[in-house]
């Protein structure tokens, strides 16, 4: 009888274990992203691994442009489950290449409607953060900063503005798109005048920041969160930021499931986790962007950051269709020193603001371009 009782107990235990959810400790979720996301990932990935009993293989590939190219190369044999960091400049290309599965996570209900509408209502990518570029300056040195694009063309700012090359910097590309959103097809005339006013063009954000920090020019194209970064890390409230023409250009970044992922269900859980309050609360002080989850309370020092205002409207489709042409025309004006009349007109979006720039302006030599390299567009954050 004792043996029979022990056998029955053993059978009951085995039946209980058979109904339990399988342990996924041996599963590995592969996530592709860009280098500068690492601080945020270091804080949140261990939480996800502990909650789900899995391992996350975080593959950092330099910048978002490299991440996208890697996904395209691996399209027929995908190695990643999740991609994190594709922004609105590259969104449409990722969709057109058929790299992403559509998935609307449950936590998407906490994302403000305007972010979803402006980014990807189809949810090939789920937005996890956003922010805007701005002209930054030191308040003691610049008590009256420029307030619109036309101000940048005034003699008082000749040779005093540092911007990034749109061919090698996401910040520079965002500035180009900002001017296109404001000036429409007249944008080449603005850039020709900006060139003639001695604008300094550098390869990337880091080079520009170093020049600006050393006082080589008082104005610098950077991020609207820079004042918050300075206040949070150095207790310094002496940095200001300004949007031009009462508009802003908003960068939105998203995460999605790679088509053909080996662990699609786990990938869904990871995307949903990225926009959870737990993960999003750790985003501002690591990414220096605004969290997409509207339920998150921002750190106090973020009161010094400029929140995007009156964003210019350029759709991912418009950007994808025209980027190569816009960059070619920008190069003709800024590097080759050509007149706007010498390049073919751009069929760009309708202007959201009126330009006072004259089409008949005299054109001189090319702008001062520092550390210029004609390489593919990079989308790397500044950290």
Secondary structure, DSSP 8 states (H G I E B T S, - for coil): -HHHHHHHHHHHHHHHHHHS----TT-EEEEEE-GGGHHHHHHHHHHHHHHHT-EEEEEE-SSHHHHHHHHHHTGGG---SEEEEEETTTHHHHHHTT-EE----GGGGGB-HHHHHHH-TT-SSEEEEEEEEEEEEETTT-SS---SGGGGGSGGGTT-EEEE-TTT-HHHHHHHHHHHHHHGGGHHHHHHHHHHTT-EEESSHHHHHHHHHTTS-SEEEEETTHHHHHHHHH----EEEE-STT-B-EEEEEEEEETT-TTHHHHHHHHHHHTSHHHHTTTHHHH-SEESBTT----GGGGGS----SB----HHHHHHHHHHHHHHHHHHHTS---GGGS--------SS-----TT----S--EEES------------
